[in-house]
Amino acid sequence: MNKVCFVNGSPRGKNSASKRLIDKVVEMLDKQTTQVHEICVMESLKHNTAEKDFALMRTMNSIIFVFPLYIDAIPSSLLEYMYAFDEYLTSHPQTTECLPPRVYSIINNGFLEGTQNINALQIMAHYAKRIGYRWRFGIGIGAGEYIKQNMDAITMNNGLNRNIFNALVKLATELESQEIIQHSNIMTNPSMPKFLYMFLANRYWTGQSKSSRKSLCKKVWTES
């Protein structure tokens, strides 16, 4: 049985675009031939189950790290988790001969351009090499918040989001077959003009600020 593990590295956990992207790829996989596991980093850190997760991860055929872009890099909680996994592999050397897992990544960001994720994907490639795993490729997706709100529209027949759908299909196909389908990172985003994206984003965040006015006005410091 082909075994794959999705690692949700979003600080939002299950309420995130990363989780929605994971669900989308899982929908594309044949459950008869592919055994799917999911790990939520925030839950793992909260409940102190990292070592159990790491023991599972090392038995996978493929590991897919999915997370949002934070300042051209990786969220600190996920980075902590990755360091801990590296230390676990060092202190628990493999006792049997087996092919190391393949590593993939899906990164989304708040900019429209998926190319904004290139530096973080390079970090993931270096990390895979460091821990002795086989880096394959990553998908950099722009307009992350839009993706979260419109995941049901990520289909082959939707011209606005077809490029994103096709990128996820390539990942799912390679995860299932374990054959080399894609040779390089994929950078993609919704096919919309930037001015339209900015208009929609501004309208969305303006609405969010009005509905969260009490939180915005809340004093988060104490006067001495």
N, C-alpha and C positions, 0 to 999 in steps of 0.2 A: 504494500500500500504506500502510495506517495504521500508524504507528510509535510505540510506547510504550516508555518506559524506567523501570524500577523502581530506585530508589536505596536500598539497604539501609544505613541509618545507624546500625545497632546496633553498639556496641563488641564484642559477641559474634560479630559477623560472621555466618557461615553457620550457626552453632550458636545460633540465636536465635528468639524468637517472631516477630520481624520477617520473617525468612526464611520461616518457615512460612506467615505471612500472604501474603507475595508469591506463594509457590507455590500457595496456594488461589485467589487471583485469576487467576493465569496459567492454571490449570485451566479457568476459566470462559470464557476468551477463544477466539475462533475463529482458529486459526492460519492459516487460508486467507486471511483478510483483514487480520489484525493481526500485525505483526512485533514480537516482544518482545525487549527488551534488559534485562540486569540488571547493575548496578554495585554492588560491595561497597566501601563507603568505607574500611574498615580495610585491605582488600587493596590498594586504590588508593594509600592513604597509605604503606603498607609497601613497595610496589614502584614508587612514584613514577610512577604512570600517570595522574595527575589530568588533565594537559593533554589527553591522548588521550581521556579520558572526557568532558571538557568539549566537545571538538570534536564528539563524538557526540551529547551531550545537546542541543546547540543545534539539531540537525537533526530532533528528535523532534516529533511532534504533541502528545504528552502526557508529562509527567514526574511520577512518583509517589514522593514521599519517605516512606519507611517506617522508623519508629524507636521506641524506648521512651522514655517520659517520664522526664526526669532533673530533679528539683527544680522541677517545673512548667514545664520548658523543654526545651532541646535538648541532647543529649550534646555535649561539647566537641569531640570529634573530627569530628562532623558539622558543627558550627558553623564550625570551621576550614575544612572542605571547602566550605561554602556561601560563606564570605567569598572563598575562592580562585576559586570559579566567578564570583562578582560581578566580581572583578578581571580575570578572563579575558575576560568579555564586554565590559568597558570597554576593554581593550587590543586586542581583536580585534573591531571593529565589523562588523556584518552588511553584506555588500557587495551582497546581492540583496534585493529586496522579498519578504518572506514573512510569513505569519501567525505571531506568537510562540507557543511551546508553551503548552498548558494545564498548570496545576500542581495536583496533588492531594496529599493526605497521609493516611497511616494511622498513628495513634499508639496504642500500648498502654501501660498502666501497671499497677502492682502493686496498686492499690486496686480495690475491686469496681466503683466507679462510673466509667463512661466519661466523665462530665462533668468529671472531674479533668483532662482533656486540653484544655479550652477555651482556656487561656492559650497553650499551645504552638501550637495551631491558629491563633490570632490572629497569633502570631509568623510562622508560615509564610505567612499571607495578606499580611502586611506585606512579607515578603521577596520574594514573587512580584511585588508591585507595584514594589519597589525595582529589581529587575533587568529590569522591563519585560515580564514574562510575565503570562499571564492566570490568576489564581487562580479555581478553580472551587469546590471544597469539600473538607472532610476528614472522616475517620472517627475518632472517639475511642473506643477500646475498653478497658473495664475488665478486671481479672483476667488480666493478660498472661501470667503463669506458668502459670495454668490453661489458657489458650488454647494455649500451646506444647505442653503435655502431652496435650491433648485435641482437636487440630486435626481428626482424623478424625471427630469427633462434631459438627463444624460443618456441619450439613446442614439442609435444609428440613424434614425429618421429625423432627428432634430439638427438642422444645419448649424445652429448657433453653437452646439456642444458636441458635434460629431467627432472633432479631433480628440477631445478628451475621452470620449467613449472608445475610439479606436486605440488609443494609448493603453487604456485599461484592458482591452481585449488582448493586446499583444502580451501584456504581463500575465494574464490568466492563461493564455495558450501555452506560454513557456513554463509556467508553474505546473500545468497538467502534464505536458509532454516531457519536461526536463531536457528537451532539445533546444539548441540555440535558435531562437526566433528573432531576437533583437540584438544588435551589436553595439549600440551606443545609447546614451541617455536621450530621453524624449522630453522636449520642452513644449508645453502646449497651454492653451487658454481659450476661453470662449471667443468666438469670432464676432466681436462687436467693436465699434469704434471707441477709442479711449475716452472721448468726450461724453459718450453715452454711459460708459462705465462709471466715470466720475460723477455724473449727474445722479445715477441710481445709488451710488455709494453715499453721496452727500445726503440724499433724501432718506436713505435707510438710517444713517447715524443720527440725523436730526430727529427722526421719529424715536429712536432709541433713547436719546437724551431727554426728550419730553416725557417719556414713560418712566424714566429713571431719575427724575428731577431731585427727589429726596436723597437718593444715593449720591448724586453729584454735589449736593450742598452739605452733605454730612461732614462734620469735622473729624478728620482721621488722626489728629494730633491732640495732645493735651498741653495746656499752657502751664508753665512752671511758675 
